[in-house]
Amino acid sequence: MKEQLLFVYNADSDLFSTVTDFAHKIISPSTYDCHLCALTYGSLNMKQEWKTFIEGLPLKTVFLHKDEFKKKYKSESIFPSVFIIENETINVLITKEEIISCKSLEEMKNLVTEKLKLHDQYHHTDIQ
């Protein structure tokens, strides 16, 4: 199995959560619990700059909500987080704290790029 990059939002996937999150982002964005969502999404859709960045990554990219992650991987974690999946093994690549430290989408993109480079150096996987 080829490596995959898995982004997990600190939000649930059900309709009520989606509507509540939408309202929260508009009414009080500074207190919204998913910093990954706040950086990468506008009010309704993924930001084009982020979408283009993700499409240019050398790994297949998957996005899950935290309830979907817990169901699929039978695991608890702290969200939002970014994981790397290799040969059915899942490891944290970027922690919640690292995501929260990003003050802009550009910083988030740089963080992903740097973490992938470090992963590549350690695992010799030729991720560019």
Buried (B, 14 or more C-beta within 10 A) or exposed (E): EEBBBBBBBBBBBEEEBEEEBEEBBEEEEEEBEBBBBBBBBEEEEBEEEBEEBBEEBBBEBBBBBBBBBBEEBEEEBEBBBBBBBBEEEBEBBBBBEBBEEBEEBEEBBEBBBEBBEEBBEEEEBEBE
